[in-house]
Amino acid sequence: MSIQWFPGHMHKARKEIADRLKMVDVIVEVVDARLPYSSENPLLAPMGSFRNRPCLKVLNKSDLADPAKTQEWLAYYQSQPNVTAMVFVGNNRPDVKRLMKTIQSLAPHRDGAEKPLRIMAAGIPNVGKSTLINALAGRKIAKVGDEPAVTKQQQYIELPNGTQLYDTPGFLWPKIADPASGYRLAMSGAIGKNVIDFEDIAIYAAEYLSVAYPEQLKTRYKLTELPEKPEDILLAIAKKRGYVKTGGVVDMQKTSELLIVEMRSGMLGRVSFETPKDIVVVVPDDEQLLDEGDAVIK
């Protein structure tokens, strides 16, 4: 599945971020701990390396992710030049304190009123960036929502300790070229529900879960055995939950939405959608940007 998703405010945000990088000391990129690679923005990395700014990768929603796979991701990021990584859980107060301390350690030359620390928060839609910003500010500043692209314009926020924070809109790149990443993003909720085919995504999810987390899948839906085909797994779930219409027709739409919603919310247990071994080097097409409109699935 190849996805194009570049509403007008995201196009504008990309340009604003490039300009803002000249003025900040540290980039804080929030990624989803369940899919750190797929929830990175490949357009941001070249800008960050060009400006040679230290980058802190914040693996948010780590309470939903597989702990063993999260450790693999932390080790991977820590091995990258000019990159630091840490796990983070929403409004967890110890995590908030540790986050601020880590940010300050990346720019020790910026302290006090005369040299305030300047940071930029970035992240694609629905990775929890707004929740992180509100936690740092100690009050509700950034709008939080379950739908992607809630933040649509750049915001300047002064934190209690005098740190200057620039909040950027969540934006995706013009085209998600890696099909597997497109599916993982859809599984996580980073792509708007109006542009995904729930049954298609659920079939992909069922196939992945049957291999990576078979026992959790069987336990959640009280299945003694898992069918080999993902379509049959969905049928088995539908029958267990009573999603059968008059005449014995299975409601695949309802079943697909059930699996995706419960997987996203952690009701199947802590699962991750990828490991560092799943990284595919894809050069984004930065020449053909979509100016307006919804995503296009191809």
Disulfide bonds with the S-S distance in Angstrom:
none
